[in-house]
Amino acid sequence: MLTRIIGGALFSSVLVLCGCTFYGERPVKAFATATGGEGLERALWGDVQKQDWKDLRTHLASNFVYLTPAGRLDRDQSLQQFQLLQIQDYSIGEVASEMNRDTFVVSYTLTLRGSIQGQTLGPQPQRRMTVWQQQKSGWVAIAHSVLDSTAAK
């Protein structure tokens, strides 16, 4: 009887330990390590935060469209807009990612901490959406939009 109790306790302990991960979750630091739509978004905003414009440019399609409350921007205008941002930190939430063959549609909320042209960014999250497409060169964003937070109210 005592053997069964000890054996059961040992078995339970092994099961609990098997459920633990030895290596913690690894955050996405680059497009090369991104898996899935959320990872691609984290890589995009990581490039903006690090101001790695060369890498960001390679992951924006030549016909990239950025739709903002102020209007439509092409790839070069979008890069100029991103370059105005000084991001100290960002958080992504409420992620929904849908894949259809070679395309991800990712919608999420984005909260930026930092400034744009010397003005502090507001603390309210923005609703965003990006369309990613797998191409020969890798994943590239073909469209991105930001919803005017006042329009939703």
Secondary structure, DSSP 8 states (H G I E B T S, - for coil): -HHHHHHHHHHHHHHHHHHS-SS------SGGG--HHHHHHHHHHHHHHHT-HHHHHHTEEEEEEEEETTEEE-HHHHHHHHHTEEEEEEEEEEEEEEEETTEEEEEEEEEEEEEETTEE--SS-EEEEEEEEEETTEEEEEEEEE--TTTT-
